[in-house]
């Protein structure tokens, strides 16, 4: 797989250089080195898995905003369903969505129930039951009903079934109000529609590079320090998949979004929706494809690269070595990743930060990634917290739309070409996984902490700051954050969002 020069130049310089506060011990009250209970863990500012799952479903199936479902007060409220269409007024709890095919029904169900741990490859037969969330099931149907999501959630008492059907019927014909590429404004940020949806289907909108609006949490490893993470939701992985396929990697649509932001005099905010010029766009896509961006295990060698160094050696922020124990204690800051969904963690030790990764080529996907990710336990074993996903695939056939000259200068003062090859691309969600344990490489013992919220323009090392200041784009010097919202497009304007550029 071709390495991305933009990413490599950026990274090479870094190599080697809940409202709750609960204490939880490792299973045997000791770490791998027999240190007893000295290195217990605490976590702060991190919400529970069950609250997250319930909030995700309420936000997806009602007109409640995910931003309004924080804390605990909302748990006592009830909400009216808005998902799909109620084709029979006498049965408002039965909602219908056009899916056309059984594959389309499975894809819709998997996208809706991803937060509950549904198997994207075999979604039919999925059952979830939790006293704090409720009961949700998905099964295949017959006749016009391709699939049915059965729902029993206290906060949405009216909702009984979401039927995924071949045809909605004559009484449900209409035109959607929003189209892919439309731009709206919500809470002082621009959002772009990324879905090619029809009337009665889900419209998906996303905004990016909103780092300053996200809340943070921490894991404390006693005697070592803190991990720092974004606690709240990024855009749904499925929405980011549509964004990549339908907008970023589609030259016509990308050009349209940029042009309309310019024509509405919002040129300074283009990066909230898409990479602002073609060089940045091509470099950004290449970063998502790069071998160096494939990191399912932060503390272990990349199985593709067969490296001896830990993956975190690429992201050194600061470190020190204890003279007595020869143990390296370091803080490392992964940078340039397109984050998705939400941080996941278990009560004991495991932690995952999900992100989007592009796989180039069907043969590579089938023979390497698809098989390999099924063998890495952290990527599939605990589906309730995290399971890798292969969301969708698309083809890039027009090279002319994805060729640019990188703005980065190599050490000899020349520029390097940047281009995307025509091929099939798979959108995958992988979790950067780690635990609080001491690890070893060929150089030293290591106790590692991670910070996912760092801005490399403020790196503690002057040379690093100067280097990153040469590349003034938010698509490279920090992790890429986002938010998304979805709703059923019933052919009329949504009151919560201000139209900026709508295709009539």
ZAMARGU-4260 file (C-alpha; in steps of 0.2 Angstrom, whole numbers, plus 5000, padded with zeros to 4 digits):
<rodrens>
0) 5000/5000/5000 | 5007/5017/4995 | 5013/5027/5010 | 5006/5045/5011 | 5020/5058/5010
5) 5010/5071/5019 | 5007/5060/5034 | 5025/5052/5034 | 5033/5069/5034 | 5022/5075/5048
10) 5025/5060/5058 | 5043/5056/5055 | 5048/5070/5066 | 5039/5063/5081 | 5047/5045/5081
15) 5057/5040/5097 | 5062/5056/5104 | 4905/5053/5171 | 4903/5067/5182 | 4908/5051/5192
20) 4924/5048/5200 | 4925/5030/5204 | 4940/5019/5209 | 4942/5002/5201 | 4956/4990/5203
25) 4963/4977/5191 | 4956/4960/5192 | 4969/4954/5204 | 4972/4971/5212 | 4990/4970/5205
30) 4998/4975/5188 | 5009/4963/5178 | 5024/4968/5188 | 5018/4963/5205 | 5016/4981/5211
35) 5000/4977/5221 | 4986/4990/5222 | 4998/5004/5219 | 4992/5008/5201 | 4973/5008/5203
40) 4963/5017/5190 | 4950/5031/5192 | 4940/5040/5179 | 4932/5057/5179 | 4920/5066/5167
45) 4915/5050/5158 | 4897/5045/5156 | 4891/5027/5157 | 4889/5015/5142 | 4870/5012/5146
50) 4866/5031/5146 | 4876/5034/5130 | 4866/5019/5121 | 4849/5026/5127 | 4853/5044/5122
55) 4859/5038/5105 | 4842/5029/5102 | 4832/5044/5108 | 4841/5056/5098 | 4840/5045/5082
60) 4821/5041/5084 | 4814/5057/5091 | 4816/5076/5088 | 4827/5077/5104 | 4845/5084/5100
65) 4859/5073/5106 | 4866/5089/5114 | 4850/5090/5125 | 4853/5072/5132 | 4867/5076/5144
70) 4866/5073/5163 | 4852/5063/5170 | 4836/5074/5171 | 4831/5069/5153 | 4829/5051/5158
75) 4813/5056/5167 | 4806/5063/5151 | 4796/5055/5137 | 4798/5059/5118 | 4787/5057/5103
80) 4794/5046/5089 | 4798/5055/5073 | 4808/5041/5064 | 4801/5035/5048 | 4783/5038/5043
85) 4767/5033/5052 | 4757/5026/5037 | 4742/5022/5047 | 4736/5036/5059 | 4727/5023/5070
90) 4744/5015/5074 | 4757/5029/5077 | 4769/5017/5085 | 4772/5008/5069 | 4784/5018/5058
95) 4790/5014/5040 | 4806/5017/5031 | 4809/5013/5013 | 4823/5001/5011 | 4820/4993/4994
100) 4831/4977/4996 | 4835/4966/5011 | 4853/4972/5010 | 4846/4990/5011 | 4836/4985/5027
105) 4851/4976/5035 | 4861/4992/5032 | 4848/5003/5039 | 4846/4992/5055 | 4865/4990/5057
110) 4867/5009/5056 | 4853/5012/5069 | 4858/4999/5081 | 4877/5000/5080 | 4878/5008/5097
115) 4870/4992/5105 | 4884/4981/5097 | 4874/4973/5082 | 4884/4962/5070 | 4886/4973/5054
120) 4889/4957/5044 | 4874/4947/5051 | 4862/4959/5059 | 4846/4948/5058 | 4842/4940/5074
125) 4850/4953/5085 | 4842/4955/5102 | 4847/4968/5115 | 4840/4970/5133 | 4845/4980/5147
130) 4835/4987/5162 | 4842/5004/5160 | 4840/5005/5141 | 4825/4994/5136 | 4823/4980/5123
135) 4827/4981/5105 | 4826/4967/5092 | 4829/4966/5073 | 4822/4952/5062 | 4819/4949/5044
140) 4801/4950/5038 | 4791/4944/5023 | 4781/4952/5009 | 4783/4971/5008 | 4791/4971/5026
145) 4810/4967/5023 | 4814/4969/5041 | 4807/4974/5058 | 4815/4983/5073 | 4805/4980/5088
150) 4806/4993/5102 | 4802/4994/5120 | 4810/5010/5128 | 4802/5019/5142 | 4807/5036/5136
155) 4799/5033/5119 | 4783/5024/5125 | 4773/5026/5109 | 4786/5018/5097 | 4783/4999/5094
160) 4791/4994/5078 | 4801/5002/5064 | 4797/4993/5048 | 4810/4993/5034 | 4799/4990/5018
165) 4801/4988/4999 | 4788/5002/4995 | 4780/5015/5006 | 4764/5015/4996 | 4755/5029/4986
170) 4750/5039/5001 | 4768/5041/5006 | 4774/5049/4990 | 4784/5065/4991 | 4800/5074/4988
175) 4813/5077/5001 | 4817/5095/5006 | 4835/5092/5008 | 4848/5085/4996 | 4866/5079/4997
180) 4877/5095/4997 | 4864/5106/5005 | 4871/5118/5019 | 4862/5123/5035 | 4868/5132/5051
185) 4865/5125/5069 | 4871/5133/5085 | 4883/5144/5075 | 4891/5130/5065 | 4889/5125/5047
190) 4883/5107/5043 | 4882/5099/5026 | 4870/5085/5020 | 4879/5070/5016 | 4865/5057/5012
195) 4857/5053/4995 | 4841/5050/5004 | 4823/5050/4997 | 4807/5056/5005 | 4803/5047/5021
200) 4821/5042/5023 | 4835/5048/5035 | 4844/5064/5031 | 4861/5065/5038 | 4871/5081/5042
205) 4889/5083/5048 | 4901/5097/5054 | 4920/5095/5057 | 4934/5103/5066 | 4924/5108/5081
210) 4937/5103/5094 | 4934/5117/5105 | 4915/5112/5108 | 4919/5095/5114 | 4920/5090/5132
215) 4935/5080/5139 | 4937/5067/5152 | 4952/5057/5160 | 4958/5041/5166 | 4970/5042/5180
220) 4983/5028/5182 | 4989/5031/5200 | 5007/5034/5201 | 5009/5037/5183 | 4997/5051/5177
225) 4981/5054/5166 | 4975/5049/5149 | 4965/5064/5141 | 4951/5060/5130 | 4936/5068/5121
230) 4921/5061/5131 | 4906/5066/5121 | 4900/5060/5104 | 4909/5063/5087 | 4899/5061/5071
235) 4891/5044/5069 | 4903/5033/5059 | 4889/5029/5046 | 4887/5048/5043 | 4906/5050/5041
240) 4906/5036/5029 | 4893/5045/5018 | 4903/5061/5020 | 4918/5053/5012 | 4909/5043/4999
245) 4897/5056/4993 | 4906/5073/4996 | 4924/5072/5000 | 4929/5059/4987 | 4916/5065/4974
250) 4925/5079/4965 | 4908/5087/4958 | 4900/5087/4975 | 4916/5094/4984 | 4917/5108/4972
255) 4899/5112/4974 | 4901/5113/4993 | 4916/5124/4992 | 4908/5135/4978 | 4892/5138/4988
260) 4902/5142/5004 | 4911/5155/4994 | 4896/5162/4986 | 4887/5164/5003 | 4902/5173/5009
265) 4907/5160/5022 | 4924/5156/5014 | 4933/5156/5031 | 4921/5142/5037 | 4924/5130/5023
270) 4934/5118/5034 | 4919/5115/5044 | 4912/5105/5030 | 4926/5099/5018 | 4945/5101/5016
275) 4946/5119/5009 | 4957/5116/4994 | 4962/5101/4983 | 4979/5099/4989 | 4973/5098/5007
280) 4959/5086/5001 | 4970/5074/4993 | 4983/5074/5007 | 4968/5071/5019 | 4962/5056/5010
285) 4979/5049/5008 | 4981/5050/5027 | 4966/5040/5030 | 4973/5026/5018 | 4991/5027/5025
290) 4998/5011/5033 | 5004/5022/5047 | 4986/5026/5051 | 4981/5008/5054 | 4983/5006/5073
295) 4971/4994/5081 | 4983/4992/5096 | 4992/5008/5102 | 5004/4998/5113 | 5009/4984/5101
300) 5018/4984/5084 | 5008/4987/5069 | 5005/4969/5062 | 5006/4976/5044 | 5022/4985/5047
305) 5031/4972/5058 | 5039/4986/5067 | 5048/4983/5083 | 5044/5000/5091 | 5027/5002/5099
310) 5014/5012/5089 | 5014/5026/5101 | 5033/5030/5097 | 5026/5040/5082 | 5017/5052/5094
315) 5029/5057/5107 | 5023/5073/5117 | 5034/5071/5133 | 5043/5058/5142 | 5055/5055/5156
320) 5066/5040/5162 | 5067/5035/5180 | 5085/5033/5184 | 5082/5020/5197 | 5070/5008/5188
325) 5075/5013/5170 | 5056/5014/5166 | 5051/5026/5153 | 5035/5036/5158 | 5028/5045/5143
330) 5013/5055/5137 | 5009/5051/5118 | 4997/5061/5108 | 4990/5052/5092 | 4987/5066/5079
335) 4978/5067/5062 | 4965/5054/5065 | 4946/5056/5059 | 4938/5052/5076 | 4920/5044/5075
340) 4906/5039/5087 | 4912/5039/5105 | 4926/5034/5117 | 4922/5016/5124 | 4929/5009/5140
345) 4926/4994/5152 | 4926/4996/5171 | 4942/4987/5172 | 4956/4992/5160 | 4951/4992/5142
350) 4949/5008/5132 | 4945/5012/5114 | 4945/5028/5103 | 4936/5024/5087 | 4941/5032/5071
355) 4939/5030/5052 | 4951/5021/5041 | 4950/5019/5022 | 4956/5002/5015 | 4961/5003/4996
360) 4958/4988/4985 | 4946/4973/4987 | 4961/4961/4987 | 4969/4970/5002 | 4953/4971/5011
365) 4948/4953/5009 | 4965/4945/5012 | 4972/4957/5025 | 4961/4969/5034 | 4945/4958/5035
370) 4954/4943/5041 | 4966/4951/5052 | 4953/4962/5062 | 4944/4946/5066 | 4959/4940/5075
375) 4963/4955/5085 | 4952/4952/5101 | 4951/4970/5106 | 4942/4974/5089 | 4928/4961/5090
380) 4927/4951/5106 | 4918/4964/5117 | 4905/4970/5105 | 4895/4978/5119 | 4909/4991/5120
385) 4917/4991/5103 | 4917/4980/5087 | 4926/4985/5071 | 4915/4989/5056 | 4916/4989/5038
390) 4903/5002/5034 | 4902/5004/5015 | 4913/5004/4999 | 4914/5015/4984 | 4925/5017/4969
395) 4936/5031/4963 | 4937/5031/4945 | 4941/5049/4940 | 4959/5052/4944 | 4959/5070/4937
400) 4947/5075/4952 | 4960/5068/4965 | 4977/5074/4959 | 4986/5088/4967 | 5003/5095/4972
405) 5006/5094/4990 | 5010/5110/4999 | 5023/5102/5010 | 5041/5105/5006 | 5053/5090/5007
410) 5070/5093/5016 | 5078/5098/4999 | 5066/5111/4996 | 5056/5102/4983 | 5037/5097/4983
415) 5031/5079/4982 | 5016/5074/4971 | 5000/5068/4980 | 4987/5058/4971 | 4973/5045/4974
420) 4973/5030/4963 | 4957/5024/4955 | 4951/5009/4965 | 4938/5002/4977 | 4939/5010/4994
425) 4931/5002/5010 | 4926/5014/5025 | 4931/5005/5041 | 4929/5010/5059 | 4944/5004/5070
430) 4947/5007/5089 | 4964/5013/5095 | 4964/5001/5110 | 4975/5002/5125 | 4976/4996/5144
435) 4986/5003/5159 | 5000/4990/5159 | 5019/4991/5158 | 5025/4987/5141 | 5043/4983/5135
440) 5052/4986/5118 | 5070/4984/5113 | 5075/5000/5121 | 5067/5001/5138 | 5053/4997/5149
445) 5038/5009/5147 | 5022/5015/5156 | 5012/5025/5143 | 4998/5038/5144 | 4988/5045/5130
450) 4981/5062/5126 | 4970/5063/5111 | 4966/5081/5113 | 4983/5089/5109 | 4986/5103/5096
455) 5003/5101/5088 | 5005/5119/5085 | 5007/5120/5104 | 5019/5105/5106 | 5032/5107/5121
460) 5046/5105/5109 | 5050/5121/5099 | 5056/5112/5083 | 5039/5103/5083 | 5030/5119/5085
465) 5039/5127/5071 | 5037/5112/5059 | 5018/5111/5062 | 5016/5130/5060 | 5022/5127/5042
470) 5006/5118/5038 | 4992/5129/5044 | 4977/5117/5041 | 4966/5109/5054 | 4966/5093/5045
475) 4984/5088/5050 | 4990/5096/5067 | 4977/5088/5078 | 4964/5075/5078 | 4948/5079/5068
480) 4932/5080/5078 | 4915/5081/5072 | 4896/5081/5076 | 4881/5075/5066 | 4862/5075/5067
485) 4849/5065/5058 | 4831/5066/5055 | 4817/5059/5044 | 4815/5070/5029 | 4796/5072/5026
490) 4798/5086/5013 | 4798/5101/5024 | 4811/5113/5032 | 4817/5108/5049 | 4813/5122/5061
495) 4829/5119/5072 | 4841/5123/5057 | 4844/5139/5047 | 4845/5137/5028 | 4861/5143/5021
500) 4861/5135/5003 | 4847/5123/4998 | 4845/5115/4981 | 4827/5118/4976
</rodrens>
